[in-house]
Amino acid sequence: MFSCEGVDRQTSALMKGGRGANAPRGSPAPAALPEGQGAGPAAEAPAPAAKRSSGLPQNSPTAEDLQRGLSSGITCVLPVEEQRRVYVGTVEGRVIIFSTENDFSVLRWVHLEDASPVTCIDVAPWAEGVEVPDGEEPGLMAVGTQEGVAHIYSLANLRLAGTVNIPRALPEGELQPGSGLRHMRMIQIAAEPLLPVTLLTIDSQSRLRLWGLKVHTCVRAMGNVCQCCGAREKDPSLLPDYASGGNSQHGFALAKNDRGRMEDAVAISDNVAGHACFAVFDGHGGDKATVLAKQFLPLQLEKHLEQESNKEEAAHQAFAAMDELMQKQLAEEAKVFTAGTSSGTVACIALLREDELVLLNLGDCRAVVCENGKVGTSTRDHHPEKNDQEKQRLEELGVCIEGGYVDGKVQVSRALGDIVDKTGQKILGLSNTPEVTRIEVKKTTEFVILATDGGWDGLREQLAITTARKVLRETKSAEGAAKAVLEAAGKVTKADNAAVIVVSLNIPEPLPKRDAPPSRFQRNSKTE
């Protein structure tokens, strides 16, 4: 069996004086750090385009991360003897993977999107009969959180493959949000033929539940996918209603606002073919298209960016491939919807590598770049009433525009999804080709805001820039900047879902505080 002492020696150095938290029941806890060491601040996640030290693989901390420290508290530890690894969960919502060889060096790490503290971890091989792509490491990793959510990752590339949102899947009131998972285990016992792996969970209320996992492989570029199905699921939205997170380099914020259902989402990855990737999605007609795009579009971008040197052409190919995949998935949805049309989604993506920023826009989400405190580059909305070129394109195709609706069905002229039941094809005239904008990141390029139309409907671009810049200069918090933009937009209107991402590039130092001017009125004091 593994000894935790080696892990404790390594994490003690990485945590910079942080004290490991108590591990949940059933998980070996690391020894406490020496007395006299105060709890250090939470470590920042890696910069999107940070250079990695030589020899470190993808999804691994940079040399700067190791110097700063990776966590302020350990919550659970899982040694896996056959893999010669130790998996460590932290209070910041990370899983750090150590090798038991080479003095417990850090191999890779994972950042949970919701940043909820990790409460339990399990690792299991693929189910029998499931094909694993050549050269890829088999296995699944399940990560349970304090919010009662189980995230499933492929060990091959540490990509999120699926999520079991237990509080949402259960009947109303049966499990309150915040009822964390205490124990979790993946078992190769089929709940039914189509569900070959079973996930066992025990929550903080000591309730045991079994969840069937459908594991399959798609095209190699999409990686390994796990679809999680709860037997009593009541068609919950797979997208969080309200959330925020990030680090000093990027932050995001989401709000359902006054809409009945959440259809907006964000996706953030630190490595898509060597680029940091930031994406916002705005769904319509349901959330299925958004869920699919969030999960698979970054994978399609990775595939085509690796195969095609021309980034604009690679983006066009990736979006077309994504739309083809969604067409098959959404055809059935179109048949059951009374409108006869499936859900769809628009997207705006920023790809960042070194001094190059590439913006991909499809629909009416928008990216705005701040140059020296002012609006620099901004993407164009694809809407027939806001974009003359789009209107002309549709008219040349003979597409009817009724009150701003393309073919009388949707208000945007470019989107993914939107499959018509009668034809099995996209809405007539609707394009899946993103508009690509390449920007050189200069010293004056301070940050970029990506937001869905629910954010831009309430704010002018310059006001959004000013709002975010003030927070970034005062606090250095990209998450705080994203929340500030979202809140400012909400003060004007909350009629639509909203999602905001702020990516910090070159934030100037805050202005020095000025001494208060002397008063023109002198007070006289008399003593007797």
NORQUIVEN-V605912 format. One record per residue. N is the residue number from 0. RES is the residue in one small letter. PSI is psi in degrees with one decimal (999 if undefined). OMEGA is omega in radians with two decimals (999 if undefined). NEAR is the number of other ideal C-beta (glycine too) atoms within 10 Angstrom. Layout:
n->(N | N)
res->(RES | RES)
psi->(PSI | PSI)
omega->(OMEGA | OMEGA)
near->(NEAR | NEAR)
This chain:
n->(0 | 1 | 2 | 3 | 4 | 5 | 6 | 7 | 8 | 9 | 10 | 11 | 12 | 13 | 14 | 15 | 16 | 17 | 18 | 19 | 20 | 21 | 22 | 23 | 24 | 25 | 26 | 27 | 28 | 29 | 30 | 31 | 32 | 33 | 34 | 35 | 36 | 37 | 38 | 39 | 40 | 41 | 42 | 43 | 44 | 45 | 46 | 47 | 48 | 49 | 50 | 51 | 52 | 53 | 54 | 55 | 56 | 57 | 58 | 59 | 60 | 61 | 62 | 63 | 64 | 65 | 66 | 67 | 68 | 69 | 70 | 71 | 72 | 73 | 74 | 75 | 76 | 77 | 78 | 79 | 80 | 81 | 82 | 83 | 84 | 85 | 86 | 87 | 88 | 89 | 90 | 91 | 92 | 93 | 94 | 95 | 96 | 97 | 98 | 99 | 100 | 101 | 102 | 103 | 104 | 105 | 106 | 107 | 108 | 109 | 110 | 111 | 112 | 113 | 114 | 115 | 116 | 117 | 118 | 119 | 120 | 121 | 122 | 123 | 124 | 125 | 126 | 127 | 128 | 129 | 130 | 131 | 132 | 133 | 134 | 135 | 136 | 137 | 138 | 139 | 140 | 141 | 142 | 143 | 144 | 145 | 146 | 147 | 148 | 149 | 150 | 151 | 152 | 153 | 154 | 155 | 156 | 157 | 158 | 159 | 160 | 161 | 162 | 163 | 164 | 165 | 166 | 167 | 168 | 169 | 170 | 171 | 172 | 173 | 174 | 175 | 176 | 177 | 178 | 179 | 180 | 181 | 182 | 183 | 184 | 185 | 186 | 187 | 188 | 189 | 190 | 191 | 192 | 193 | 194 | 195 | 196 | 197 | 198 | 199 | 200 | 201 | 202 | 203 | 204 | 205 | 206 | 207 | 208 | 209 | 210 | 211 | 212 | 213 | 214 | 215 | 216 | 217 | 218 | 219 | 220 | 221 | 222 | 223 | 224 | 225 | 226 | 227 | 228 | 229 | 230 | 231 | 232 | 233 | 234 | 235 | 236 | 237 | 238 | 239 | 240 | 241 | 242 | 243 | 244 | 245 | 246 | 247 | 248 | 249 | 250 | 251 | 252 | 253 | 254 | 255 | 256 | 257 | 258 | 259 | 260 | 261 | 262 | 263 | 264 | 265 | 266 | 267 | 268 | 269 | 270 | 271 | 272 | 273 | 274 | 275 | 276 | 277 | 278 | 279 | 280 | 281 | 282 | 283 | 284 | 285 | 286 | 287 | 288 | 289 | 290 | 291 | 292 | 293 | 294 | 295 | 296 | 297 | 298 | 299 | 300 | 301 | 302 | 303 | 304 | 305 | 306 | 307 | 308 | 309 | 310 | 311 | 312 | 313 | 314 | 315 | 316 | 317 | 318 | 319 | 320 | 321 | 322 | 323 | 324 | 325 | 326 | 327 | 328 | 329 | 330 | 331 | 332 | 333 | 334 | 335 | 336 | 337 | 338 | 339 | 340 | 341 | 342 | 343 | 344 | 345 | 346 | 347 | 348 | 349 | 350 | 351 | 352 | 353 | 354 | 355 | 356 | 357 | 358 | 359 | 360 | 361 | 362 | 363 | 364 | 365 | 366 | 367 | 368 | 369 | 370 | 371 | 372 | 373 | 374 | 375 | 376 | 377 | 378 | 379 | 380 | 381 | 382 | 383 | 384 | 385 | 386 | 387 | 388 | 389 | 390 | 391 | 392 | 393 | 394 | 395 | 396 | 397 | 398 | 399 | 400 | 401 | 402 | 403 | 404 | 405 | 406 | 407 | 408 | 409 | 410 | 411 | 412 | 413 | 414 | 415 | 416 | 417 | 418 | 419 | 420 | 421 | 422 | 423 | 424 | 425 | 426 | 427 | 428 | 429 | 430 | 431 | 432 | 433 | 434 | 435 | 436 | 437 | 438 | 439 | 440 | 441 | 442 | 443 | 444 | 445 | 446 | 447 | 448 | 449 | 450 | 451 | 452 | 453 | 454 | 455 | 456 | 457 | 458 | 459 | 460 | 461 | 462 | 463 | 464 | 465 | 466 | 467 | 468 | 469 | 470 | 471 | 472 | 473 | 474 | 475 | 476 | 477 | 478 | 479 | 480 | 481 | 482 | 483 | 484 | 485 | 486 | 487 | 488 | 489 | 490 | 491 | 492 | 493 | 494 | 495 | 496 | 497 | 498 | 499 | 500 | 501 | 502 | 503 | 504 | 505 | 506 | 507 | 508 | 509 | 510 | 511 | 512 | 513 | 514 | 515 | 516 | 517 | 518 | 519 | 520 | 521 | 522 | 523 | 524 | 525 | 526 | 527)
res->(m | f | s | c | e | g | v | d | r | q | t | s | a | l | m | k | g | g | r | g | a | n | a | p | r | g | s | p | a | p | a | a | l | p | e | g | q | g | a | g | p | a | a | e | a | p | a | p | a | a | k | r | s | s | g | l | p | q | n | s | p | t | a | e | d | l | q | r | g | l | s | s | g | i | t | c | v | l | p | v | e | e | q | r | r | v | y | v | g | t | v | e | g | r | v | i | i | f | s | t | e | n | d | f | s | v | l | r | w | v | h | l | e | d | a | s | p | v | t | c | i | d | v | a | p | w | a | e | g | v | e | v | p | d | g | e | e | p | g | l | m | a | v | g | t | q | e | g | v | a | h | i | y | s | l | a | n | l | r | l | a | g | t | v | n | i | p | r | a | l | p | e | g | e | l | q | p | g | s | g | l | r | h | m | r | m | i | q | i | a | a | e | p | l | l | p | v | t | l | l | t | i | d | s | q | s | r | l | r | l | w | g | l | k | v | h | t | c | v | r | a | m | g | n | v | c | q | c | c | g | a | r | e | k | d | p | s | l | l | p | d | y | a | s | g | g | n | s | q | h | g | f | a | l | a | k | n | d | r | g | r | m | e | d | a | v | a | i | s | d | n | v | a | g | h | a | c | f | a | v | f | d | g | h | g | g | d | k | a | t | v | l | a | k | q | f | l | p | l | q | l | e | k | h | l | e | q | e | s | n | k | e | e | a | a | h | q | a | f | a | a | m | d | e | l | m | q | k | q | l | a | e | e | a | k | v | f | t | a | g | t | s | s | g | t | v | a | c | i | a | l | l | r | e | d | e | l | v | l | l | n | l | g | d | c | r | a | v | v | c | e | n | g | k | v | g | t | s | t | r | d | h | h | p | e | k | n | d | q | e | k | q | r | l | e | e | l | g | v | c | i | e | g | g | y | v | d | g | k | v | q | v | s | r | a | l | g | d | i | v | d | k | t | g | q | k | i | l | g | l | s | n | t | p | e | v | t | r | i | e | v | k | k | t | t | e | f | v | i | l | a | t | d | g | g | w | d | g | l | r | e | q | l | a | i | t | t | a | r | k | v | l | r | e | t | k | s | a | e | g | a | a | k | a | v | l | e | a | a | g | k | v | t | k | a | d | n | a | a | v | i | v | v | s | l | n | i | p | e | p | l | p | k | r | d | a | p | p | s | r | f | q | r | n | s | k | t | e)
psi->(154.1 | 147.5 | 139.4 | -4.1 | -40.0 | -40.8 | -40.6 | -37.6 | -43.3 | -48.3 | -28.3 | -41.8 | -38.3 | -31.5 | -6.8 | 46.6 | -1.2 | 151.5 | 126.4 | 134.8 | 163.8 | 135.1 | 151.8 | 161.8 | 135.5 | -4.1 | 134.3 | 130.4 | 143.1 | 155.5 | 152.8 | 150.9 | 162.2 | 147.7 | 150.8 | -8.9 | 120.1 | 160.8 | 125.3 | 166.0 | 155.5 | 136.6 | 146.2 | 145.5 | 162.8 | 148.5 | 144.6 | -39.5 | 22.9 | 143.8 | 136.7 | 147.5 | 153.1 | 141.0 | -10.5 | 134.4 | 178.3 | 158.3 | 26.8 | 156.4 | 151.1 | 170.1 | -35.5 | -38.2 | -44.4 | -36.2 | -39.2 | -33.0 | 140.7 | -17.8 | 156.5 | -1.7 | 132.1 | 134.3 | -30.3 | 156.4 | 135.2 | 106.9 | 136.3 | 101.0 | -43.0 | -23.2 | -9.1 | 45.7 | 159.0 | 127.8 | 125.1 | 123.6 | 149.0 | 167.6 | -19.9 | 2.8 | 43.0 | 154.3 | 118.8 | 129.0 | 118.8 | 149.4 | 138.4 | -3.2 | 168.9 | 45.3 | 41.2 | 52.0 | 154.2 | 125.1 | -60.1 | 171.6 | 162.1 | 138.1 | 119.3 | 138.3 | -36.4 | -3.8 | 24.7 | 140.9 | 137.3 | 132.9 | -24.3 | 153.8 | 144.1 | 148.5 | 134.8 | 151.1 | 169.1 | 154.3 | 151.1 | 140.6 | -3.7 | 125.7 | 133.8 | 126.1 | 147.7 | 136.1 | -5.0 | 144.6 | 125.2 | 154.3 | 155.9 | 147.7 | 125.9 | 132.4 | 118.0 | 148.2 | 169.8 | -22.0 | 2.3 | 20.7 | 139.2 | 119.3 | 134.0 | 127.3 | 148.6 | 129.3 | -17.8 | -41.8 | 5.6 | 32.7 | 143.6 | 123.5 | -23.3 | 167.6 | 136.4 | 101.6 | 88.7 | -45.0 | -32.8 | -32.3 | -23.0 | 160.0 | 151.2 | 127.7 | -9.3 | -35.6 | 117.6 | 145.4 | 140.4 | -5.5 | 91.9 | 161.2 | 133.3 | -31.8 | 150.9 | 140.1 | 132.4 | 129.1 | 135.1 | 60.8 | 119.8 | 124.2 | -33.5 | 168.6 | -35.1 | -4.4 | 79.6 | -15.9 | 137.5 | 132.2 | 119.2 | 128.6 | 144.9 | 123.2 | -178.0 | -11.5 | 13.3 | 34.2 | 127.5 | 133.9 | 152.2 | 133.6 | 131.4 | 135.5 | 125.9 | 114.5 | 129.2 | 166.4 | 138.9 | -161.8 | 150.1 | -33.5 | -22.6 | -8.5 | -165.2 | 135.0 | 138.1 | 122.5 | 125.8 | 130.2 | 122.9 | 136.1 | -29.8 | 22.3 | 137.3 | 42.9 | 53.0 | 155.9 | 138.6 | 3.7 | 134.1 | 141.2 | -41.3 | 133.5 | 157.1 | 160.5 | -176.1 | -160.6 | -161.9 | -19.0 | -31.3 | 153.2 | 156.0 | 160.0 | 141.1 | 148.3 | 130.1 | -31.1 | -138.3 | 2.6 | 152.0 | -20.9 | 145.5 | 125.5 | 3.8 | 153.1 | 164.5 | 155.2 | 129.9 | 129.8 | 139.2 | -3.0 | 99.2 | 96.6 | 43.4 | 2.6 | 145.2 | 135.9 | 128.1 | 127.0 | 139.7 | 143.2 | 141.4 | 106.5 | 163.2 | 145.8 | 18.7 | 171.6 | -2.9 | -42.7 | -39.4 | -44.3 | -44.5 | -44.8 | -42.0 | -39.2 | -38.8 | -23.0 | -42.0 | -34.0 | -39.7 | -39.2 | -42.6 | -45.7 | -50.3 | -28.3 | -31.5 | -27.0 | -23.1 | 123.8 | -28.3 | 110.8 | -33.9 | -44.9 | -38.7 | -40.2 | -42.9 | -42.6 | -41.1 | -43.7 | -38.9 | -41.9 | -38.7 | -41.3 | -36.6 | -42.2 | -45.2 | -31.9 | -42.3 | -38.5 | -32.8 | -8.6 | -41.1 | -36.4 | -39.3 | -31.8 | -30.8 | -15.9 | 135.2 | -29.1 | -14.1 | 12.9 | 138.2 | 176.5 | 162.9 | 173.3 | 147.5 | 166.6 | 150.2 | 126.7 | 140.7 | 126.6 | 123.1 | 125.5 | 118.4 | -117.2 | 24.1 | 130.1 | 123.6 | 124.6 | 129.9 | 118.4 | 133.9 | 104.9 | -146.0 | 19.8 | 168.1 | 144.2 | 135.6 | 127.9 | 132.7 | 121.8 | 108.2 | 42.7 | -2.8 | 163.8 | 122.6 | -107.1 | 141.6 | 146.0 | 162.9 | 138.6 | 141.5 | 88.1 | 129.1 | -22.7 | -10.4 | -15.6 | 107.6 | -36.5 | -39.1 | -39.5 | -43.4 | -40.8 | -44.5 | -40.2 | -38.4 | -27.7 | -5.8 | 23.6 | 132.0 | 134.9 | 113.0 | 106.9 | 32.3 | -4.0 | 127.6 | 121.3 | 26.6 | 15.6 | -37.8 | 148.0 | -11.6 | 158.1 | -6.0 | 134.1 | 164.5 | 145.4 | -139.9 | 60.3 | 133.3 | 131.0 | -45.0 | -33.7 | -21.9 | 9.5 | 174.2 | 161.2 | 135.9 | 127.1 | -14.3 | 125.3 | 147.2 | 15.6 | 117.4 | 153.3 | 128.1 | 129.3 | 125.6 | 133.7 | 134.7 | 125.0 | 111.8 | 177.5 | -25.6 | -6.8 | 104.5 | -45.6 | 171.1 | 139.6 | 128.8 | 132.5 | 152.7 | 170.6 | -19.9 | -23.0 | -42.9 | -22.2 | -29.0 | -4.8 | 141.0 | 154.6 | -43.1 | -37.0 | -39.2 | -42.4 | -47.0 | -42.5 | -48.8 | -40.5 | -39.2 | -45.1 | -42.1 | -40.3 | -33.2 | -34.5 | -14.9 | 17.6 | 110.7 | -34.7 | -43.2 | -36.9 | -42.9 | -42.1 | -38.0 | -41.4 | -43.8 | -43.3 | -38.4 | -40.9 | -38.1 | -23.6 | -21.7 | -47.8 | 142.0 | 29.6 | -19.6 | 158.7 | 155.8 | 141.8 | 135.6 | 136.6 | 135.2 | 124.6 | 115.6 | 133.7 | -65.8 | 85.1 | 124.1 | 157.5 | 149.7 | 152.9 | 141.7 | 143.8 | 136.0 | 143.8 | 144.3 | 134.8 | 148.9 | 145.6 | 143.3 | -13.4 | 122.7 | 132.0 | 131.7 | 134.3 | 138.1 | 136.7 | 141.0 | 999)
omega->(3.14 | 2.98 | -3.14 | -3.08 | 3.13 | 3.10 | -3.10 | 3.11 | -3.12 | -3.09 | 3.08 | 3.13 | -3.07 | -3.04 | 3.08 | 3.07 | 3.11 | -3.12 | -3.12 | 3.11 | 3.10 | 3.11 | 3.11 | -3.12 | 3.11 | 3.13 | 3.11 | -3.10 | 3.09 | 3.12 | 3.13 | 3.11 | -3.11 | 3.14 | 3.12 | 3.10 | 3.14 | 3.12 | -3.14 | 3.11 | 3.10 | -3.14 | 3.07 | 3.06 | -3.02 | 3.07 | -3.07 | -3.07 | -3.09 | 3.12 | -3.11 | 3.08 | -3.06 | 3.08 | -3.13 | -3.13 | 3.06 | -3.11 | -3.14 | 3.11 | 3.05 | 3.08 | 3.11 | 3.09 | 3.14 | 3.14 | -3.11 | -3.01 | -3.00 | -3.08 | 3.03 | -3.14 | 3.08 | -3.10 | 3.14 | -3.10 | 3.09 | 3.02 | 3.10 | -2.97 | -3.07 | 3.10 | -3.05 | -3.12 | 3.00 | -3.14 | -3.06 | 3.06 | -3.08 | -3.14 | -3.13 | -3.11 | 3.12 | 2.95 | 3.14 | -3.07 | 3.13 | 2.95 | 3.09 | 3.06 | 3.09 | 3.04 | 3.07 | 3.11 | 3.11 | 3.11 | -3.08 | 3.01 | -3.12 | 3.06 | 3.08 | -3.08 | -3.11 | 3.08 | 3.10 | 3.14 | 3.13 | -3.14 | 3.13 | -3.11 | 2.98 | 3.12 | -3.10 | 3.07 | 3.07 | 3.05 | 3.13 | 3.10 | 3.11 | -3.10 | 3.06 | -3.13 | -3.09 | 3.04 | -3.12 | -3.14 | -3.13 | 3.02 | 3.05 | 3.03 | 3.08 | -3.12 | 3.09 | -3.05 | 3.12 | 3.12 | 3.11 | -3.11 | 3.06 | 3.10 | -3.13 | -3.12 | 2.96 | 3.11 | -3.12 | -3.06 | 3.14 | 3.07 | 3.08 | -3.09 | -3.14 | -3.10 | 2.97 | 3.13 | -2.96 | 3.13 | 3.14 | -3.04 | -3.08 | 3.07 | -3.07 | 3.04 | -3.09 | 3.10 | -3.10 | 3.04 | -3.09 | 3.06 | -2.97 | 3.06 | -3.13 | -3.13 | -3.09 | 3.14 | 3.04 | -3.06 | 3.11 | 3.03 | -3.04 | 3.01 | 3.02 | -3.04 | -3.11 | -3.12 | -2.98 | -3.13 | 3.13 | 3.07 | 3.10 | 3.12 | 3.01 | -3.09 | -3.09 | 3.06 | 3.10 | 3.09 | -3.12 | 3.12 | 3.10 | -3.11 | 3.11 | 3.12 | 3.06 | -3.07 | 3.09 | 3.06 | 3.08 | 3.11 | -2.95 | -3.12 | -3.11 | 3.13 | -3.09 | -3.00 | 3.07 | 3.09 | -3.05 | -3.05 | 3.03 | -3.05 | -3.09 | -3.09 | -3.10 | -3.13 | 3.14 | 3.02 | 3.12 | -3.09 | -3.13 | 3.14 | -3.14 | -3.14 | 3.00 | 3.14 | 3.12 | 3.13 | -3.09 | -3.09 | 3.12 | 3.11 | 3.13 | 3.07 | -3.10 | 3.07 | 3.09 | -3.12 | -3.01 | 3.10 | -3.12 | -3.07 | 3.13 | 3.13 | 3.10 | -3.12 | 3.02 | 3.02 | -3.10 | 3.11 | -3.12 | 3.13 | 2.98 | -3.07 | 3.11 | 3.13 | 2.84 | -3.02 | 3.13 | -3.04 | 2.95 | -3.13 | 3.11 | -3.10 | 3.04 | 3.14 | -3.09 | -3.06 | -3.04 | 3.13 | 3.12 | 3.14 | 3.14 | -3.12 | 3.12 | -3.06 | -2.94 | -3.08 | 3.07 | 3.12 | 3.08 | 3.08 | 3.13 | -3.13 | -3.01 | 3.05 | 3.10 | -3.09 | -3.02 | -3.12 | 3.10 | -3.01 | 3.12 | 3.12 | 3.11 | 3.11 | 3.12 | 3.14 | -3.12 | -3.14 | 3.11 | 3.11 | 3.10 | -3.14 | 3.11 | 3.08 | -3.10 | -3.13 | 3.12 | -3.09 | -3.01 | -3.12 | 3.13 | 3.13 | -3.13 | -3.10 | -3.07 | 3.13 | -3.12 | 3.13 | -3.13 | -3.13 | -3.13 | 3.03 | 3.10 | 3.11 | 2.98 | -3.05 | 2.99 | -3.00 | 3.02 | 3.06 | -3.04 | 3.02 | -3.12 | -3.05 | 3.13 | 3.07 | 3.14 | -3.14 | 3.10 | -3.08 | 3.12 | 3.14 | -3.04 | 2.80 | -3.07 | 3.01 | 3.12 | -3.11 | 3.09 | 3.07 | 3.08 | 3.07 | -3.11 | 3.08 | 3.08 | 3.12 | 3.01 | 3.14 | -3.12 | 3.08 | 3.08 | -3.06 | -3.05 | -3.14 | -3.14 | -3.03 | -3.08 | 3.13 | 3.11 | 3.11 | 3.13 | 3.14 | -3.12 | 3.13 | 3.12 | 3.08 | -3.12 | -3.13 | 3.13 | 3.06 | -3.08 | 3.12 | -3.13 | -3.12 | 3.11 | -3.10 | 3.11 | -3.00 | -3.02 | -3.00 | 3.12 | -3.12 | 3.04 | -3.11 | 2.98 | 3.13 | -3.12 | -3.13 | -3.13 | -3.09 | -3.02 | -3.07 | -3.03 | -3.11 | 3.11 | 3.01 | -3.08 | 3.09 | -3.10 | -3.06 | 3.05 | -3.10 | 3.14 | 3.01 | -3.02 | 3.13 | 3.14 | -3.05 | 3.01 | 3.13 | 3.13 | 3.12 | -3.14 | 3.12 | -2.92 | -3.12 | 3.08 | 3.07 | 2.97 | -3.11 | 3.03 | -3.05 | 3.06 | 3.05 | -3.08 | 3.11 | -3.08 | -3.05 | 2.89 | -3.06 | -3.11 | 3.11 | 3.08 | 3.12 | -3.12 | -3.13 | -3.12 | -3.08 | -3.14 | -3.13 | -3.13 | -3.12 | -3.07 | -3.00 | -3.05 | -3.10 | 3.09 | 3.07 | 3.11 | 3.11 | 3.12 | 3.12 | 3.14 | 3.10 | -3.14 | -3.14 | 3.11 | 3.10 | -3.13 | 3.09 | 3.13 | 3.13 | 3.04 | -3.07 | -3.04 | 2.95 | 3.12 | 3.07 | -3.08 | 2.96 | 3.02 | 3.12 | -3.11 | -3.12 | -3.14 | -3.10 | 3.11 | 3.11 | 3.13 | 3.12 | 3.12 | 3.12 | 3.14 | 3.06 | 3.13 | 3.13 | 3.12 | -3.13 | 3.10 | -3.10 | 3.11 | 3.09 | 3.11 | 3.09 | -3.14 | 3.07 | -3.14 | 999)
near->(6 | 18 | 10 | 19 | 11 | 14 | 24 | 20 | 14 | 21 | 26 | 20 | 12 | 21 | 23 | 17 | 16 | 25 | 17 | 24 | 19 | 12 | 20 | 23 | 11 | 13 | 20 | 15 | 16 | 21 | 12 | 12 | 18 | 9 | 6 | 6 | 14 | 8 | 14 | 16 | 11 | 18 | 22 | 17 | 24 | 23 | 18 | 23 | 19 | 16 | 10 | 16 | 13 | 6 | 7 | 17 | 9 | 11 | 18 | 21 | 24 | 16 | 13 | 14 | 22 | 17 | 10 | 16 | 20 | 27 | 25 | 20 | 18 | 28 | 27 | 28 | 23 | 21 | 19 | 18 | 10 | 7 | 16 | 13 | 20 | 25 | 23 | 29 | 30 | 27 | 19 | 22 | 24 | 23 | 22 | 25 | 23 | 26 | 16 | 18 | 10 | 8 | 10 | 19 | 14 | 19 | 19 | 19 | 21 | 20 | 21 | 23 | 19 | 17 | 20 | 22 | 19 | 28 | 25 | 26 | 22 | 22 | 19 | 19 | 16 | 20 | 19 | 9 | 7 | 14 | 9 | 15 | 14 | 6 | 7 | 15 | 10 | 14 | 18 | 24 | 22 | 26 | 28 | 29 | 22 | 19 | 21 | 26 | 21 | 23 | 24 | 24 | 22 | 24 | 21 | 19 | 17 | 21 | 19 | 19 | 22 | 21 | 20 | 26 | 22 | 24 | 17 | 22 | 21 | 20 | 8 | 8 | 6 | 13 | 19 | 12 | 11 | 11 | 18 | 20 | 25 | 20 | 19 | 22 | 14 | 23 | 14 | 12 | 13 | 15 | 18 | 11 | 6 | 11 | 21 | 20 | 26 | 18 | 26 | 16 | 22 | 19 | 21 | 16 | 12 | 8 | 14 | 9 | 18 | 14 | 23 | 20 | 26 | 17 | 22 | 13 | 17 | 13 | 13 | 13 | 17 | 19 | 23 | 26 | 18 | 20 | 15 | 24 | 16 | 18 | 12 | 10 | 14 | 10 | 7 | 13 | 17 | 19 | 24 | 20 | 15 | 11 | 19 | 19 | 23 | 27 | 20 | 16 | 22 | 28 | 27 | 27 | 26 | 27 | 26 | 21 | 20 | 11 | 16 | 5 | 12 | 22 | 27 | 30 | 28 | 27 | 23 | 21 | 19 | 21 | 19 | 25 | 18 | 13 | 25 | 22 | 24 | 25 | 25 | 29 | 29 | 27 | 29 | 20 | 21 | 20 | 23 | 22 | 28 | 30 | 21 | 22 | 29 | 23 | 21 | 23 | 28 | 26 | 23 | 25 | 28 | 24 | 21 | 22 | 23 | 13 | 13 | 16 | 8 | 11 | 20 | 15 | 13 | 24 | 25 | 18 | 18 | 27 | 25 | 16 | 21 | 25 | 26 | 11 | 19 | 27 | 19 | 10 | 16 | 27 | 15 | 13 | 19 | 22 | 13 | 9 | 16 | 5 | 10 | 14 | 24 | 27 | 25 | 30 | 32 | 29 | 28 | 27 | 29 | 27 | 26 | 24 | 19 | 10 | 12 | 14 | 24 | 20 | 24 | 26 | 24 | 29 | 30 | 24 | 28 | 22 | 24 | 22 | 25 | 28 | 15 | 12 | 14 | 14 | 17 | 18 | 16 | 18 | 23 | 14 | 22 | 26 | 19 | 22 | 14 | 15 | 18 | 9 | 12 | 23 | 18 | 11 | 17 | 20 | 13 | 9 | 11 | 8 | 18 | 13 | 17 | 9 | 7 | 14 | 15 | 27 | 19 | 12 | 19 | 22 | 17 | 29 | 28 | 25 | 29 | 30 | 32 | 28 | 28 | 19 | 16 | 9 | 11 | 13 | 12 | 24 | 23 | 16 | 22 | 26 | 21 | 20 | 13 | 25 | 21 | 19 | 18 | 12 | 19 | 8 | 18 | 13 | 9 | 14 | 19 | 24 | 22 | 27 | 29 | 28 | 31 | 30 | 22 | 27 | 31 | 23 | 16 | 22 | 25 | 11 | 18 | 13 | 15 | 27 | 25 | 17 | 20 | 29 | 21 | 13 | 20 | 24 | 16 | 12 | 14 | 16 | 18 | 25 | 21 | 19 | 32 | 30 | 22 | 23 | 29 | 27 | 14 | 18 | 25 | 17 | 9 | 12 | 15 | 17 | 12 | 21 | 26 | 30 | 30 | 32 | 31 | 33 | 26 | 23 | 20 | 13 | 17 | 13 | 7 | 12 | 8 | 6 | 6 | 6 | 6 | 6 | 6 | 7 | 7 | 5 | 5 | 6 | 5 | 4 | 4 | 4 | 3 | 2)
